[in-house]
Amino acid sequence: MLNAQAVSLNRKSLGQPGNTKESGVALISVLLIFAIAAILATRMMSQGSIQAERAGDYQQQQQLEAYVRGGESYAIALLKEDWQQDQSAGDQAYDHPSEPWGQLDKFALDASDAASEADNLRIRILPLDGYFNINNLLKGESEHTDARHLSGLRRMLAANQISEVLADQALDWIDSNNIPTGLTGAEDNDYLLIKPAYRTADQYLLDTDELMLLTAALPQDRYRMGELMVALPDHTPLNLNTANPEALAAVLAMSVDQAKQMLAGIEYTPVTSVNEFLSARSMDIALAELFSIRSQYFMITSQVDWLEQRLALTTLLHRNLETGEIDILQRRFQPVSQQRFSRESKE
């Protein structure tokens, strides 16, 4: 009996090592499950944090865009109000920077407790009719070259150490024929030799940056050309109340200093009659067709600085002088040259 019991006990004791091994495997499996669960939880928390950060960035971006679009809407409202006032003024109506639309500046933001004194919304309205319109090289839909503006562009480019060849090539770029202007012009055959090849636009320029496609254009001249001229979708007269001296000098074939003398005092006393302006300076009244005292095209810049972030919206628009209707022509979420919007630079 004792021997049988001993044998039985020995058999049970021999089975214990197997039970320990199975328990160890189960323990390792449990630990692996907990490890995987921990990894998954950590990953979910990480992804949740990233998603929350993205949502915050998106909300802030939307807030910035709301600010600049609000600035644009406010500027448009001022231009509409200005047109209504001009209607009551009749023939004495004019557009001058001394009017409310020209006095816009910075507006402080009080959006949140985190906002600082550096956070602000800046709005400026720039009448573009005061700059040299490169599309004036053609006389509207007639496709006839405007010799005065072509020679004026040559002079303006030369005065700024930019190749005069660009004037002829710009004319060839927008006219519909395939005949090069003079000896320095360029048409399709010249651009088809470039890799990648392209053709002339045969239409008005949409932006002065298109000039960089001309064979005579140099990268270092891009900024300066953008400062000197604009590309408006029509043949436009020069608004004397907002005229840029370089543009006036180009149109009247005079020096920039002479143009500045002609415009002296206009920043304080608006021109109310083109004929009177010319007569007072002993100039030919026939030149009146080149000028106006109203503006149709404006550029609005709305720039916001908020929570160490900056967003700028530039808007090109047309205001119909007959109906007052405003059409948005271009929108860009990028800043423009600050020099154009600095009043100090014009003094």
C-alpha positions as CSV (number, residue, x, y, z in Angstrom):
1,M,0.0,0.0,0.0
2,L,2.7,2.5,0.9
3,N,4.6,1.6,-2.3
4,A,1.5,2.2,-4.4
5,Q,0.8,5.5,-2.7
6,A,4.4,6.6,-3.2
7,V,4.3,5.7,-6.9
8,S,1.1,7.7,-7.2
9,L,2.6,10.7,-5.5
10,N,5.7,10.4,-7.6
11,R,3.5,10.4,-10.8
12,K,1.8,13.6,-9.6
13,S,5.0,15.2,-8.8
14,L,6.4,14.3,-12.2
15,G,3.4,16.2,-13.8
16,Q,4.1,19.5,-12.1
17,P,6.9,20.7,-14.4
18,G,4.5,20.4,-17.4
19,N,1.9,22.6,-15.6
20,T,4.5,25.3,-14.8
21,K,5.5,25.5,-18.5
22,E,1.9,25.9,-19.6
23,S,1.4,28.6,-17.0
24,G,4.5,30.5,-18.2
25,V,3.2,30.5,-21.8
26,A,-0.1,31.8,-20.7
27,L,1.6,34.5,-18.7
28,I,3.7,35.6,-21.6
29,S,0.6,35.7,-23.8
30,V,-1.2,37.9,-21.4
31,L,1.8,40.2,-21.2
32,L,2.0,40.4,-25.0
33,I,-1.7,41.3,-25.1
34,F,-1.2,44.0,-22.6
35,A,1.8,45.3,-24.5
36,I,-0.1,45.4,-27.8
37,A,-3.0,47.1,-26.1
38,A,-0.6,49.7,-24.6
39,I,1.0,50.3,-28.0
40,L,-2.4,50.7,-29.6
41,A,-3.6,53.0,-26.9
42,T,-0.5,55.2,-27.2
43,R,-0.9,55.3,-31.0
44,M,-4.5,56.3,-30.6
45,M,-3.6,59.0,-28.2
46,S,-0.9,60.3,-30.5
47,Q,-3.1,60.3,-33.5
48,G,-5.8,62.0,-31.5
49,S,-3.3,64.7,-30.4
50,I,-2.3,65.2,-34.1
51,Q,-5.9,65.4,-35.2
52,A,-6.6,67.9,-32.4
53,E,-3.6,70.0,-33.5
54,R,-4.7,69.8,-37.1
55,A,-8.2,70.9,-36.2
56,G,-6.7,73.8,-34.2
57,D,-4.5,74.9,-37.1
58,Y,-7.5,74.6,-39.5
59,Q,-9.7,76.7,-37.2
60,Q,-7.0,79.3,-36.9
61,Q,-6.5,79.4,-40.7
62,Q,-10.2,79.8,-41.1
63,Q,-10.2,82.6,-38.6
64,L,-7.4,84.4,-40.5
65,E,-9.3,84.0,-43.8
66,A,-12.4,85.4,-42.2
67,Y,-10.5,88.5,-41.1
68,V,-9.0,89.2,-44.6
69,R,-12.3,88.6,-46.3
70,G,-14.0,90.8,-43.9
71,G,-11.5,93.5,-44.7
72,E,-12.2,93.0,-48.4
73,S,-16.0,93.4,-47.8
74,Y,-15.5,96.5,-45.8
75,A,-13.3,98.1,-48.6
76,I,-15.9,97.2,-51.2
77,A,-18.6,98.8,-49.1
78,L,-16.6,102.0,-49.0
79,L,-16.1,102.0,-52.8
80,K,-19.9,101.6,-53.3
81,E,-20.6,104.4,-50.9
82,D,-18.1,106.6,-52.7
83,W,-19.8,105.9,-56.0
84,Q,-23.2,106.9,-54.5
85,Q,-21.7,110.2,-53.3
86,D,-20.1,110.8,-56.8
87,Q,-23.6,110.4,-58.3
88,S,-24.8,113.4,-56.4
89,A,-21.6,115.4,-57.3
90,G,-22.3,114.9,-61.1
91,D,-19.6,116.3,-63.3
92,Q,-17.6,117.4,-60.3
93,A,-17.1,113.8,-59.1
94,Y,-13.6,112.6,-58.7
95,D,-11.6,109.8,-57.0
96,H,-8.8,111.0,-54.7
97,P,-6.9,109.3,-51.9
98,S,-8.2,112.0,-49.5
99,E,-11.6,110.3,-49.6
100,P,-12.6,107.8,-46.9
101,W,-11.5,104.8,-49.1
102,G,-8.0,106.2,-49.3
103,Q,-7.6,106.7,-45.6
104,L,-7.9,103.1,-44.4
105,D,-5.2,101.9,-42.1
106,K,-4.6,99.4,-39.3
107,F,-7.4,98.1,-37.1
108,A,-6.6,96.5,-33.7
109,L,-7.9,93.0,-33.0
110,D,-9.6,92.0,-29.8
111,A,-10.5,88.5,-30.8
112,S,-9.3,86.6,-27.8
113,D,-7.4,86.9,-24.5
114,A,-4.3,85.6,-26.3
115,A,-4.3,88.5,-28.8
116,S,-1.4,91.0,-28.4
117,E,-0.9,94.6,-29.5
118,A,0.9,93.4,-32.6
119,D,-2.3,91.7,-33.8
120,N,-4.1,93.9,-36.3
121,L,-5.9,94.0,-39.6
122,R,-4.5,96.2,-42.3
123,I,-6.6,97.4,-45.2
124,R,-5.6,99.5,-48.1
125,I,-7.3,100.4,-51.4
126,L,-5.0,101.3,-54.3
127,P,-6.5,102.8,-57.5
128,L,-4.7,101.2,-60.4
129,D,-5.7,103.8,-63.0
130,G,-2.8,105.9,-61.8
131,Y,-0.2,103.4,-63.1
132,F,1.0,102.8,-66.6
133,N,-1.3,100.2,-68.2
134,I,0.8,98.0,-70.4
135,N,-2.3,96.9,-72.3
136,N,-2.7,100.4,-73.5
137,L,-0.2,99.5,-76.2
138,L,-3.2,98.5,-78.2
139,K,-6.1,100.9,-78.9
140,G,-8.8,98.7,-77.6
141,E,-10.4,96.1,-79.9
142,S,-9.1,98.0,-83.0
143,E,-5.8,96.1,-82.8
144,H,-4.1,99.4,-83.8
145,T,-0.8,100.2,-82.0
146,D,-1.0,103.1,-79.6
147,A,2.3,104.8,-80.6
148,R,2.3,107.3,-77.7
149,H,2.1,104.5,-75.1
150,L,4.6,102.3,-77.0
151,S,7.2,105.1,-77.1
152,G,6.3,106.0,-73.5
153,L,7.0,102.5,-72.4
154,R,10.3,102.5,-74.1
155,R,11.3,105.7,-72.3
156,M,10.1,104.4,-68.9
157,L,12.0,101.1,-69.3
158,A,15.2,102.9,-70.3
159,A,14.9,105.3,-67.4
160,N,14.9,102.3,-65.1
161,Q,17.8,100.5,-66.7
162,I,15.4,97.9,-68.2
163,S,15.8,96.7,-71.8
164,E,13.7,98.8,-74.2
165,V,13.3,95.6,-76.3
166,L,10.6,94.6,-73.8
167,A,8.3,97.3,-75.2
168,D,8.3,95.8,-78.7
169,Q,8.1,92.3,-77.4
170,A,5.2,93.2,-75.1
171,L,3.3,94.6,-78.1
172,D,3.9,91.4,-80.1
173,W,2.8,89.3,-77.1
174,I,-0.7,90.9,-77.0
175,D,-1.4,91.7,-80.6
176,S,-3.1,89.0,-82.8
177,N,-0.8,89.2,-85.8
178,N,2.3,87.2,-86.2
179,I,4.5,90.0,-87.5
180,P,7.4,91.0,-85.2
181,T,7.5,94.7,-84.3
182,G,10.7,96.3,-85.7
183,L,14.0,94.5,-85.4
184,T,13.6,93.5,-81.8
185,G,10.1,92.1,-81.7
186,A,9.3,88.5,-81.1
187,E,6.4,86.3,-82.3
188,D,5.6,82.6,-82.2
189,N,8.6,81.5,-84.3
190,D,10.9,82.9,-81.6
191,Y,9.2,81.2,-78.7
192,L,8.7,77.9,-80.5
193,L,12.5,77.5,-80.5
194,I,12.6,77.6,-76.7
195,K,12.4,74.4,-74.6
196,P,9.6,74.0,-73.5
197,A,8.2,75.7,-76.5
198,Y,5.2,78.1,-76.3
199,R,3.4,80.8,-78.3
200,T,2.4,84.4,-77.7
201,A,-0.8,85.0,-75.9
202,D,-2.4,87.2,-78.6
203,Q,-4.5,88.8,-75.9
204,Y,-4.2,91.4,-73.1
205,L,-1.9,90.5,-70.3
206,L,-3.6,89.3,-67.2
207,D,-0.7,90.1,-65.0
208,T,2.6,91.9,-65.4
209,D,4.4,88.7,-64.4
210,E,3.6,87.4,-67.9
211,L,6.3,89.7,-69.1
212,M,8.8,87.3,-67.7
213,L,7.9,85.0,-70.6
214,L,9.4,87.5,-73.1
215,T,12.9,86.6,-74.4
216,A,14.4,89.9,-73.4
217,A,13.0,89.8,-69.8
218,L,15.6,89.4,-66.9
219,P,14.6,87.9,-63.5
220,Q,16.1,90.9,-61.7
221,D,13.7,93.3,-63.5
222,R,10.6,91.4,-62.4
223,Y,10.0,93.3,-59.2
224,R,10.6,96.8,-60.7
225,M,8.3,96.2,-63.7
226,G,5.6,95.2,-61.3
227,E,6.1,98.5,-59.5
228,L,6.0,100.6,-62.6
229,M,3.0,99.2,-64.5
230,V,-0.2,97.3,-64.3
231,A,-2.1,95.0,-66.6
232,L,-5.8,96.1,-66.8
233,P,-8.3,94.4,-69.0
234,D,-9.1,97.5,-71.0
235,H,-7.6,100.6,-72.6
236,T,-7.7,103.0,-69.6
237,P,-7.0,106.8,-69.2
238,L,-4.6,107.9,-66.4
239,N,-6.3,109.3,-63.3
240,L,-4.5,112.6,-62.5
241,N,-5.5,112.4,-58.9
242,T,-3.7,109.2,-58.3
243,A,-1.1,109.4,-61.1
244,N,2.3,107.8,-60.6
245,P,5.0,110.3,-61.8
246,E,6.7,107.6,-63.9
247,A,3.5,106.9,-65.7
248,L,2.7,110.6,-66.3
249,A,6.3,111.1,-67.6
250,A,6.0,108.2,-70.0
251,V,2.7,109.4,-71.5
252,L,3.7,113.0,-71.8
253,A,7.4,112.3,-73.0
254,M,8.9,114.3,-70.1
255,S,11.3,113.6,-67.2
256,V,10.1,112.1,-63.9
257,D,11.1,115.4,-62.2
258,Q,9.0,117.4,-64.6
259,A,6.1,115.0,-63.9
260,K,6.5,115.5,-60.2
261,Q,6.3,119.2,-60.6
262,M,3.1,118.9,-62.6
263,L,1.6,116.8,-59.8
264,A,2.8,119.0,-57.0
265,G,0.0,119.8,-54.6
266,I,-2.5,117.3,-56.0
267,E,-2.1,115.2,-52.9
268,Y,-3.8,118.0,-51.1
269,T,-6.0,119.6,-53.7
270,P,-7.8,117.1,-56.0
271,V,-8.1,117.8,-59.8
272,T,-11.8,118.4,-60.6
273,S,-11.4,119.0,-64.3
274,V,-8.9,117.6,-66.8
275,N,-9.2,120.6,-69.1
276,E,-8.5,123.0,-66.3
277,F,-5.5,121.0,-65.2
278,L,-4.0,121.1,-68.8
279,S,-4.9,124.8,-69.3
280,A,-3.3,125.8,-66.0
281,R,-0.1,124.2,-67.3
282,S,-0.3,125.6,-70.8
283,M,-0.7,122.2,-72.3
284,D,-2.7,121.1,-75.4
285,I,-6.3,120.4,-74.5
286,A,-6.3,117.5,-77.1
287,L,-4.3,115.6,-74.5
288,A,-7.4,115.4,-72.3
289,E,-8.3,112.0,-73.9
290,L,-5.3,110.5,-72.1
291,F,-6.5,111.5,-68.6
292,S,-9.4,111.3,-66.2
293,I,-10.2,112.2,-62.6
294,R,-12.1,108.9,-61.9
295,S,-10.9,105.4,-61.2
296,Q,-12.5,102.2,-62.4
297,Y,-9.9,99.6,-61.3
298,F,-8.8,99.1,-57.7
299,M,-6.6,96.7,-55.8
300,I,-7.6,95.9,-52.2
301,T,-5.0,94.5,-49.9
302,S,-6.3,93.0,-46.6
303,Q,-3.6,91.7,-44.3
304,V,-4.0,90.2,-40.8
305,D,-1.5,89.5,-38.1
306,W,-2.9,87.3,-35.4
307,L,-1.3,85.0,-32.9
308,E,2.0,85.2,-34.7
309,Q,0.4,84.2,-38.0
310,R,0.0,86.4,-41.1
311,L,-2.4,86.1,-44.0
312,A,-2.8,88.5,-46.8
313,L,-5.5,88.7,-49.5
314,T,-5.1,90.9,-52.6
315,T,-8.2,91.6,-54.7
316,L,-8.4,93.2,-58.1
317,L,-11.8,94.6,-58.9
318,H,-13.6,96.8,-61.5
319,R,-16.1,99.4,-60.5
320,N,-18.5,100.4,-63.3
321,L,-18.7,104.2,-63.3
322,E,-22.2,104.2,-64.8
323,T,-23.9,101.7,-62.6
324,G,-21.6,101.4,-59.6
325,E,-21.5,97.6,-60.0
326,I,-18.4,96.0,-58.7
327,D,-16.9,92.9,-60.2
328,I,-14.1,90.8,-58.7
329,L,-11.5,90.1,-61.3
330,Q,-8.8,88.4,-59.3
331,R,-8.1,87.1,-55.7
332,R,-4.8,86.1,-54.4
333,F,-3.9,84.9,-50.9
334,Q,-0.5,86.5,-51.0
335,P,0.9,89.9,-50.1
336,V,1.8,92.5,-52.7
337,S,4.6,95.0,-52.7
338,Q,4.5,97.0,-49.5
339,Q,5.9,100.1,-51.2
340,R,2.7,100.6,-53.1
341,F,0.8,100.8,-49.8
342,S,3.2,103.1,-47.9
343,R,2.0,106.7,-47.8
344,E,5.5,107.8,-46.8
345,S,7.0,106.6,-50.1
346,K,4.6,109.0,-52.0
347,E,5.5,112.1,-50.0
